[in-house]
């Protein structure tokens, strides 16, 4: 199974890496490794975490206060948010609208 990031989720992921790297050398890399390990758990067991609604689920990282919000579509995991758990809990919900229209999602996720 493959995975992809919603463009906003990818941006917040990279911002979090930068933040942790500023806190301490290599901490950003450790954060990235933790998020990718979480994504691998999701790929192995996509239905293991409790649904948050509309087949959207959240898997928590082990070491950092983050959750990976995702949606399983066919044979793909779409990462909607790499969410800092102390942030407003529903800030990412507008990203769901792209999932209902595959063409809009593909256009939004294209790399220049």
Secondary structure, DSSP 8 states (H G I E B T S, - for coil): -EEEE-HHHHHHHHHHHHHHHHHSTTHHHHHHHHHHHHHHHHHHTTTSS-EEETTEEEEE-SSSSEEEEEEEETTEEEEEEEEETTS-TTTTGGGHHHHTSHHHHHHHH---
